[in-house]
Amino acid sequence: MDKNIKKGLQIGVGVAYLALDAMNDALSKLQKDGKISKKDSEKAVRDMVKEYQTKGKKYAAQLQKQVDAALKSNQFVTKNDLKSINAQIEQLNRQIKKYMK
């Protein structure tokens, strides 16, 4: 996975964790006030985690497709391309040196 995509997902997970933590706090307060049962509170947390996991996988797949499409549509030079070009330049330099003698 591309390192930038991975960083973006890590940030998303961090934000999701903060949201989950805030939700836990809110549900705990509602439990203490008697407005929601512990069972309902736990179900809400499980549902939220499941939803974040599902959406996270979906967004990761979409983002990877977009990155792949962008890479295919643009002409980027890879490290292997540079190595190949440098090897060709070296070969040409050696040939030139032979003829220069």
C-alpha positions in Angstrom: 0.0 0.0 0.0 1.2 3.5 -0.8 2.8 5.2 2.2 0.7 8.3 1.8 -2.5 6.3 1.6 -1.4 4.4 4.7 -0.7 7.7 6.6 -4.1 9.0 5.6 -5.8 5.8 6.9 -3.8 6.1 10.1 -5.1 9.6 10.6 -8.6 8.4 9.8 -8.3 5.7 12.4 -7.1 8.2 14.9 -10.1 10.4 14.3 -12.4 7.4 14.5 -10.8 6.5 17.9 -11.4 10.0 19.2 -15.0 9.8 18.0 -15.4 6.4 19.6 -13.9 7.7 22.8 -16.3 10.7 22.8 -19.2 8.4 22.1 -18.2 6.1 25.0 -18.1 9.2 27.3 -21.5 10.4 26.1 -23.0 6.9 26.5 -21.5 6.5 30.0 -23.2 9.8 31.0 -26.5 8.7 29.6 -26.1 5.4 31.5 -25.5 7.2 34.7 -28.5 9.4 34.1 -30.6 6.3 33.4 -31.5 7.3 29.9 -29.9 4.3 28.2 -29.2 0.7 29.3 -25.7 -0.7 29.4 -26.7 -3.3 26.9 -28.0 -0.6 24.4 -24.8 1.4 25.1 -22.6 -1.5 24.2 -24.6 -2.3 21.1 -24.2 1.3 19.9 -20.5 1.1 20.4 -20.2 -2.2 18.5 -22.4 -0.9 15.7 -20.2 2.3 15.4 -17.0 0.2 15.3 -18.5 -2.1 12.7 -19.6 0.9 10.6 -16.1 2.5 10.8 -14.4 -0.7 9.8 -16.7 -1.2 6.8 -16.4 2.4 5.7 -12.6 2.4 6.2 -12.2 -0.6 4.0 -14.4 1.0 1.3 -12.6 4.3 1.4 -9.2 2.6 1.3 -10.2 0.6 -1.8 -11.5 3.7 -3.5 -8.5 5.7 -2.7 -6.1 3.0 -3.9 -8.1 2.9 -7.2 -7.8 6.7 -7.6 -4.0 6.6 -6.9 -3.6 3.7 -9.3 -5.5 5.5 -12.0 -3.5 8.7 -11.4 -0.2 6.8 -11.7 -1.4 5.1 -14.9 -2.5 8.3 -16.5 0.7 10.2 -15.8 4.2 9.5 -17.0 6.2 9.1 -13.8 9.8 7.9 -13.8 10.4 5.1 -11.4 13.7 4.1 -9.7 14.0 1.2 -12.1 13.6 3.6 -15.1 16.4 5.8 -13.7 18.7 2.8 -13.2 18.1 1.6 -16.7 18.7 5.1 -18.1 21.9 5.5 -16.0 23.1 2.1 -17.2 22.6 3.1 -20.8 24.4 6.4 -20.3 27.3 4.6 -18.7 27.4 2.2 -21.7 27.4 5.1 -24.1 30.1 6.9 -22.1 32.3 3.8 -22.3 31.8 3.6 -26.1 32.6 7.3 -26.5 35.8 6.9 -24.5 36.9 4.0 -26.8 36.5 6.2 -29.9 38.2 9.2 -28.2 41.4 7.3 -27.7 
